Amino acid sequence: MTETHAPQQAQINRQHIKQHFSHAAPSYEEAAVLQKIVAERIDERLELTTLNTQTILDVGAGTGFLTEKLIARYPHAKTFAIDLSISMLQQAQPRLQTARFPWLGTKVLCKTAATAINADAYQLPFANQSIDLITSNLMLQWCDDLDAVFQEFRRVLRPEGLLMFTTFGPDTLKELRQAWKQADPEQEHVNQFIDMHDIGDALIRNGFGQPVMDVELFTLTYDQPMGVLKDLKAIGATNANQQRKQGLMGKTRFQAMLTAYETFRQNTKIPATYEVIHGHAWAAPEHMKGPNRNKTGYVEISLEAFSKQTKLKK
Ligand SMILES: C[S@@+](CC[C@H](N)C(=O)[O-])C[C@H]1O[C@@H](n2cnc3c(N)ncnc32)[C@H](O)[C@@H]1O
């Protein structure tokens, strides 16, 4: 595994993220039910593309749910699993060392299946225009400067290379956010998530063309509100601000939040909503490029239309 270092300023924030995910690495697999499903969705969407793919980056690869699928889909490509957390990449190792060839109906040991690289999405250790495909499953919500990340993705992608990603939208964890708002209106306890349109704008600003975005809502259900929190902790998705404020928060407010969350109970179950934003865009030689776009260069089309469009791509 190779290690690279982010600039000092940026590290302060990302140090938290790194710590949370490293801490959660052993428990991640069991709790990351949604991440696994969404990785499958990305794989299904890749089925619709006919991209000539020789070099792939899976950024924020975690334990390799998606990387494993990329290896199977593009067995002849060079695939790299990139993550800020070495511990997550260590958990990913069994997946990265084996390639699944469906036609053989088995897992085959393949020493070049994928290479793990401990690096930051803001500073990818790759040459300009050296990558055909970048995927990223549920990592971008941890990046507070989307412009910087997209600029970096654009730098390493070759022109006409593809970025395909998922991230969380503003309705994610809306029940938990509202419960906290009632219990402790002074503090923000749940991360804020960026709107799909703002993500599309950031793509255009940073040299991507023909962005296509859509949203899928998932509701996970639990017996108790504590179940939601336990799962979030198990996957490392703790609010970066929360740790610092925990001392002041106190048991009473926490209990009040759990009580407020109870009001969302439906059919005996506690819901946790996740708004998953699916997006893809092509690295464009110039910022505004491609058909079907409005003034902002932004395009929204159905999955069916997306399928037709991507099948036309080389
Ligand atoms: C929710 S997990 C998703 C992991 C994996 N893609 C999956 O679908 O299971 C987010 C991952 O992104 C990584 N991550 C967060 N910020 C990152 C950054 N700036 N650069 C690289 N990886 C990052 C975390 O360490 C974590 O492993």
The ligand as a MOL file (V3000), in Angstrom:
LIG
                    3D

  0  0  0     0  0            999 V3000
M  V30 BEGIN CTAB
M  V30 COUNTS 27 29 0 0 0
M  V30 BEGIN ATOM
M  V30 1 C -19.1660 5.4430 3.5950 0
M  V30 2 S -17.5870 4.8270 3.1890 0 CHG=1
M  V30 3 C -17.9240 4.1320 1.5950 0
M  V30 4 C -16.9030 3.0780 1.2560 0
M  V30 5 C -17.1670 2.2930 -0.0160 0
M  V30 6 N -17.1420 3.1370 -1.1990 0
M  V30 7 C -18.4600 1.5270 0.0730 0
M  V30 8 O -19.2990 1.7080 -0.7880 0
M  V30 9 O -18.6170 0.7240 1.0100 0 CHG=-1
M  V30 10 C -16.6740 6.2850 2.7900 0
M  V30 11 C -15.1820 5.9910 2.5760 0
M  V30 12 O -14.5860 7.1620 2.0200 0
M  V30 13 C -13.3190 7.3430 2.6240 0
M  V30 14 N -12.9780 8.7680 2.4960 0
M  V30 15 C -13.5680 9.8270 3.0930 0
M  V30 16 N -12.9830 10.9630 2.6970 0
M  V30 17 C -12.0190 10.6170 1.8160 0
M  V30 18 C -11.0690 11.3560 1.0530 0
M  V30 19 N -10.9790 12.6900 1.1330 0
M  V30 20 N -10.2250 10.6800 0.2450 0
M  V30 21 C -10.2780 9.3210 0.1580 0
M  V30 22 N -11.1530 8.5770 0.8630 0
M  V30 23 C -12.0050 9.2100 1.6790 0
M  V30 24 C -13.5030 6.8660 4.0560 0
M  V30 25 O -12.2700 6.5350 4.6630 0
M  V30 26 C -14.4130 5.6690 3.8490 0
M  V30 27 O -13.6920 4.4740 3.6790 0
M  V30 END ATOM
M  V30 BEGIN BOND
M  V30 1 1 1 2
M  V30 2 1 2 3
M  V30 3 1 2 10
M  V30 4 1 3 4
M  V30 5 1 4 5
M  V30 6 1 5 6
M  V30 7 1 5 7
M  V30 8 2 7 8
M  V30 9 1 7 9
M  V30 10 1 10 11
M  V30 11 1 11 12
M  V30 12 1 11 26
M  V30 13 1 12 13
M  V30 14 1 13 14
M  V30 15 1 13 24
M  V30 16 1 14 15
M  V30 17 1 14 23
M  V30 18 2 15 16
M  V30 19 1 16 17
M  V30 20 1 17 18
M  V30 21 2 17 23
M  V30 22 1 18 19
M  V30 23 2 18 20
M  V30 24 1 20 21
M  V30 25 2 21 22
M  V30 26 1 22 23
M  V30 27 1 24 25
M  V30 28 1 24 26
M  V30 29 1 26 27
M  V30 END BOND
M  V30 END CTAB
M  END
